[in-house]
Amino acid sequence: MAEVHHFTYGAFNPIGAYLVAVLGSFLGLLCTARARQARTRGRRTRWLIIAAFAIGGAAIWLMHFTAMLGFDVPESPVRYSPLLTMLSLALAVVAVGFGLILVGHGPRSLPRILVAGVLTGAGILAMHFTGMAGVHVSGVIHYQPALVVAAAVIAITTATAALWFTVSVRGLLPTLGAAAIMALGVCGMHYTGMAATSVELSHIVSTDVSGIRPLLMIVPITLVSAGTILAVALSALQAMTEEEFTDGGGIRRHEGPITNSWSLKQTSLTAMKRTPGARPSPQPLPLRKAVTVPAEEEPLLDVQS
């Protein structure tokens, strides 16, 4: 078996991965809080989808890749398959989104949360090993079954706790504490799964391994992450704007009564008349009937020729 490193860049990998998981979990919990306040089913679903991208995309998948930057096999090149890496991202978002929608609609119940937690945890575990299937070395990657089972238990437990937080936690500090606990579980699941990893090198180690170098993967992942974050931010801003200026039925609400200029004029005149000491408004003078004075007739001159 070959020597395997999980912390190639020292403490940067676990600390950076944990902070990414905390941030993604915190943003996701803020979105689920807005989902609980939504007045319509469509708006609630929209906030839950945004939360799925925050938790599944950032707190789980981006944390996974940040930690994977520390994975190295000194005796063999390590390369990544872009297709399987992106597929693992889709699995994370879909798994979390399914669990959030399952517990986000309908009455809150423990059986519903447990079922959603098991399904979401299985999806997260599938994300992890799909991403690991995209890791190529000059040899074969093996997994220790006992540690894989332990990683599965941690994934299901973390997913269940996260879903319970999404329907229960309130307040800024409790949300931040819940995000820290969720991030701890996600990191624990990842590193437990990585501890189950061992590499058996080929008899002839080849330097020609298919895939992209780990550091080169940062560029497409950064572009995808930036585009996703921008799309999620714009969608959240639009949702907040719609909720601010419309009521539950999607009808635009008015902040106050609409009055025309005539009603404003009437109100001001009435107030002036009723105000003590106010100068009364001048009353218009009645129109007088015009008298037509006939012009005096000039005498005709009799001109004699």
C-alpha positions as CSV (number, residue, x, y, z in Angstrom):
1,M,0.0,0.0,0.0
2,A,1.2,3.5,-0.9
3,E,1.6,6.3,1.6
4,V,-1.4,8.7,1.6
5,H,-1.4,12.3,2.9
6,H,-4.6,14.1,3.9
7,F,-3.1,17.4,5.2
8,T,-0.6,18.3,2.5
9,Y,-0.9,22.0,3.2
10,G,-1.0,21.6,7.0
11,A,-3.8,23.1,9.1
12,F,-5.1,25.1,6.1
13,N,-7.1,22.2,4.8
14,P,-9.2,21.3,7.9
15,I,-9.5,24.9,9.1
16,G,-10.5,26.3,5.6
17,A,-12.9,23.4,5.0
18,Y,-14.5,23.9,8.4
19,L,-15.0,27.7,7.9
20,V,-16.5,27.1,4.4
21,A,-18.9,24.5,6.0
22,V,-19.9,27.0,8.7
23,L,-20.6,29.8,6.3
24,G,-22.6,27.6,3.9
25,S,-24.6,26.2,6.8
26,F,-25.3,29.6,8.3
27,L,-26.5,31.0,5.0
28,G,-28.7,27.9,4.4
29,L,-30.3,28.2,7.9
30,L,-31.0,31.9,7.3
31,C,-32.8,30.9,4.0
32,T,-34.9,28.2,5.8
33,A,-35.9,30.8,8.4
34,R,-37.2,33.0,5.6
35,A,-39.0,29.9,4.2
36,R,-40.9,29.4,7.4
37,Q,-42.1,33.0,7.2
38,A,-43.3,32.7,3.6
39,R,-47.0,33.1,3.1
40,T,-47.3,30.9,-0.1
41,R,-46.1,27.5,-1.0
42,G,-44.3,28.8,-4.1
43,R,-42.2,31.3,-2.0
44,R,-41.4,28.7,0.6
45,T,-40.2,26.3,-2.1
46,R,-38.1,29.1,-3.6
47,W,-36.3,29.8,-0.3
48,L,-35.8,26.1,0.3
49,I,-34.1,25.7,-3.1
50,I,-31.8,28.6,-2.3
51,A,-31.0,26.9,1.0
52,A,-30.2,23.7,-0.8
53,F,-27.6,25.4,-2.9
54,A,-26.1,27.1,0.2
55,I,-26.0,23.9,2.3
56,G,-25.5,21.3,-0.4
57,G,-23.3,23.3,-2.7
58,A,-21.2,25.3,-0.2
59,A,-21.4,23.7,3.3
60,I,-21.0,20.1,1.9
61,W,-19.5,20.0,-1.6
62,L,-17.3,23.0,-1.5
63,M,-16.1,21.9,1.9
64,H,-15.3,18.5,0.5
65,F,-13.2,19.9,-2.3
66,T,-11.4,22.3,0.0
67,A,-10.4,19.4,2.2
68,M,-9.5,17.3,-0.9
69,L,-6.8,19.8,-1.8
70,G,-4.8,18.2,1.0
71,F,-5.1,14.7,-0.4
72,D,-1.9,13.5,-2.0
73,V,-0.1,10.3,-2.9
74,P,3.6,11.1,-3.0
75,E,4.5,8.1,-5.2
76,S,1.8,8.8,-7.8
77,P,0.2,11.8,-9.6
78,V,-3.3,12.7,-8.4
79,R,-5.8,13.9,-11.0
80,Y,-9.5,14.7,-11.0
81,S,-12.3,13.9,-13.4
82,P,-14.3,17.1,-14.1
83,L,-17.4,15.2,-15.0
84,L,-17.6,13.2,-11.8
85,T,-16.6,16.2,-9.8
86,M,-19.6,18.2,-11.2
87,L,-21.8,15.2,-10.8
88,S,-21.0,15.0,-7.1
89,L,-22.0,18.7,-6.8
90,A,-25.4,17.9,-8.3
91,L,-25.9,15.0,-6.0
92,A,-25.2,17.2,-2.9
93,V,-27.6,19.9,-4.0
94,V,-30.4,17.4,-5.0
95,A,-30.0,15.4,-1.8
96,V,-30.2,18.4,0.5
97,G,-33.0,20.0,-1.6
98,F,-35.1,16.8,-1.3
99,G,-34.7,16.7,2.4
100,L,-35.5,20.4,2.9
101,I,-38.7,20.2,0.7
102,L,-39.8,17.1,2.5
103,V,-39.6,18.7,6.0
104,G,-40.3,22.2,4.8
105,H,-43.9,21.5,3.7
106,G,-46.6,20.1,5.9
107,P,-46.7,19.7,9.6
108,R,-43.4,19.3,11.5
109,S,-43.0,15.7,12.8
110,L,-40.2,13.6,14.1
111,P,-40.9,10.6,11.7
112,R,-40.8,13.0,8.7
113,I,-37.4,14.5,9.8
114,L,-36.0,11.0,10.4
115,V,-37.0,9.7,7.0
116,A,-35.7,12.9,5.3
117,G,-32.5,12.6,7.4
118,V,-31.8,9.1,6.2
119,L,-32.4,9.9,2.5
120,T,-30.4,13.1,2.7
121,G,-27.5,11.4,4.5
122,A,-27.4,8.7,1.9
123,G,-27.3,11.3,-0.8
124,I,-24.4,13.1,1.0
125,L,-22.5,9.8,1.3
126,A,-23.1,9.2,-2.4
127,M,-21.8,12.7,-3.2
128,H,-18.6,11.9,-1.2
129,F,-17.8,8.6,-2.9
130,T,-18.8,9.9,-6.4
131,G,-16.3,12.6,-5.9
132,M,-13.7,10.0,-4.8
133,A,-14.5,8.0,-7.9
134,G,-13.4,11.0,-9.8
135,V,-9.9,10.9,-8.2
136,H,-7.4,9.1,-10.4
137,V,-4.1,7.7,-9.4
138,S,-1.7,5.2,-10.8
139,G,-3.3,2.4,-9.0
140,V,-6.5,1.4,-7.2
141,I,-8.2,3.1,-4.3
142,H,-9.6,0.8,-1.6
143,Y,-11.9,1.5,1.3
144,Q,-12.1,0.0,4.8
145,P,-15.7,-1.2,5.3
146,A,-15.9,-0.4,9.0
147,L,-14.9,3.2,8.5
148,V,-17.3,3.5,5.5
149,V,-20.1,2.4,7.8
150,A,-19.0,4.9,10.4
151,A,-19.0,7.7,7.8
152,A,-22.5,6.7,6.8
153,V,-23.7,6.9,10.3
154,I,-22.1,10.3,10.8
155,A,-23.7,11.5,7.5
156,I,-27.2,10.4,8.4
157,T,-26.9,11.8,11.9
158,T,-25.6,15.1,10.6
159,A,-28.3,15.4,7.9
160,T,-31.0,14.6,10.5
161,A,-29.7,17.2,12.9
162,A,-29.4,19.8,10.1
163,L,-33.0,19.2,9.0
164,W,-34.2,19.5,12.5
165,F,-32.3,22.8,12.8
166,T,-33.9,24.1,9.6
167,V,-37.4,23.8,11.1
168,S,-36.6,24.7,14.7
169,V,-33.7,27.1,15.2
170,R,-34.5,30.8,15.6
171,G,-32.4,33.8,16.4
172,L,-29.0,34.9,15.1
173,L,-26.8,33.4,17.8
174,P,-28.7,30.0,17.9
175,T,-28.4,29.9,14.1
176,L,-24.7,30.5,14.2
177,G,-24.3,27.8,16.9
178,A,-26.4,25.3,14.8
179,A,-24.2,26.1,11.7
180,A,-21.1,25.4,13.7
181,I,-22.5,22.0,14.8
182,M,-23.6,21.2,11.2
183,A,-20.1,22.0,9.9
184,L,-18.5,19.8,12.6
185,G,-20.6,16.9,11.4
186,V,-19.9,17.5,7.7
187,C,-16.1,17.7,8.4
188,G,-16.3,14.6,10.6
189,M,-18.1,12.6,7.9
190,H,-15.5,13.7,5.3
191,Y,-12.4,12.9,7.2
192,T,-13.9,9.6,8.5
193,G,-14.5,8.6,4.9
194,M,-11.0,9.7,3.9
195,A,-9.5,7.6,6.8
196,A,-11.1,4.6,5.2
197,T,-9.1,5.3,2.0
198,S,-5.9,3.3,1.0
199,V,-4.1,3.3,-2.3
200,E,-2.6,0.2,-4.0
201,L,-0.2,1.3,-6.6
202,S,0.3,-0.4,-10.0
203,H,3.4,-2.5,-10.5
204,I,4.7,0.1,-12.8
205,V,3.8,3.6,-11.6
206,S,2.8,5.8,-14.6
207,T,3.1,9.5,-14.6
208,D,0.4,9.7,-17.3
209,V,-2.8,9.7,-15.3
210,S,-6.0,11.0,-16.9
211,G,-7.7,14.1,-15.4
212,I,-6.9,17.6,-14.2
213,R,-4.4,18.6,-11.6
214,P,-5.9,19.5,-8.2
215,L,-4.7,23.1,-8.3
216,L,-6.1,23.6,-11.9
217,M,-9.5,22.4,-10.7
218,I,-9.7,25.5,-8.5
219,V,-10.3,27.7,-11.6
220,P,-13.5,25.9,-12.9
221,I,-14.7,25.3,-9.4
222,T,-14.2,29.0,-8.5
223,L,-16.1,30.0,-11.7
224,V,-18.9,27.6,-10.9
225,S,-19.1,28.6,-7.3
226,A,-19.0,32.4,-8.2
227,G,-21.8,31.9,-10.7
228,T,-23.9,29.9,-8.3
229,I,-23.4,32.3,-5.5
230,L,-24.4,35.2,-7.8
231,A,-27.5,33.5,-9.0
232,V,-28.5,32.5,-5.5
233,A,-27.9,36.1,-4.3
234,L,-30.0,37.6,-7.1
235,S,-32.8,35.1,-6.6
236,A,-32.8,35.8,-2.8
237,L,-32.9,39.5,-3.5
238,Q,-35.7,39.2,-5.9
239,A,-37.7,37.0,-3.4
240,M,-37.1,39.5,-0.6
241,T,-38.3,42.4,-2.9
242,E,-41.4,40.5,-3.9
243,E,-42.2,39.7,-0.3
244,E,-41.7,43.3,0.7
245,F,-44.0,44.9,-1.8
246,T,-46.6,42.2,-2.3
247,D,-49.0,40.4,0.0
248,G,-49.4,36.7,0.3
249,G,-51.5,36.4,-2.8
250,G,-49.0,38.2,-5.0
251,I,-51.0,41.4,-5.1
252,R,-49.1,44.6,-4.8
253,R,-49.8,46.3,-1.5
254,H,-50.1,50.0,-0.9
255,E,-48.5,51.7,2.1
256,G,-51.3,54.3,2.5
257,P,-54.5,55.5,0.9
258,I,-54.4,56.9,-2.5
259,T,-56.0,60.4,-2.8
260,N,-56.4,62.7,-5.7
261,S,-55.7,66.4,-5.8
262,W,-59.4,67.3,-5.3
263,S,-59.7,65.4,-2.1
264,L,-56.4,66.9,-0.8
265,K,-57.8,70.4,-1.7
266,Q,-61.1,69.7,0.1
267,T,-59.2,68.4,3.2
268,S,-57.0,71.5,3.4
269,L,-59.9,73.9,3.0
270,T,-61.9,72.0,5.7
271,A,-59.0,72.1,8.1
272,M,-58.5,75.8,7.6
273,K,-62.1,76.5,8.3
274,R,-62.1,74.5,11.5
275,T,-58.8,75.8,12.8
276,P,-59.3,78.5,15.6
277,G,-57.9,81.8,14.7
278,A,-57.4,80.9,11.2
279,R,-58.1,83.5,8.6
280,P,-61.3,82.6,6.8
281,S,-61.0,82.0,3.2
282,P,-62.4,84.9,1.1
283,Q,-65.8,84.2,-0.3
284,P,-66.2,84.9,-4.0
285,L,-68.3,88.0,-4.8
286,P,-71.6,87.4,-6.4
287,L,-71.8,88.2,-10.0
288,R,-73.9,91.2,-10.9
289,K,-76.2,91.3,-13.8
290,A,-74.7,93.3,-16.6
291,V,-76.8,96.3,-17.7
292,T,-76.7,97.3,-21.3
293,V,-77.0,101.0,-21.9
294,P,-78.2,101.9,-25.3
295,A,-76.1,104.3,-27.2
296,E,-77.7,107.8,-27.8
297,E,-79.0,108.2,-31.2
298,E,-77.3,111.0,-33.1
299,P,-79.8,113.4,-34.8
300,L,-79.9,113.1,-38.5
301,L,-78.7,116.2,-40.4
302,D,-80.9,117.4,-43.1
303,V,-78.6,118.6,-45.8
304,Q,-80.2,120.7,-48.3
305,S,-78.7,120.7,-51.7
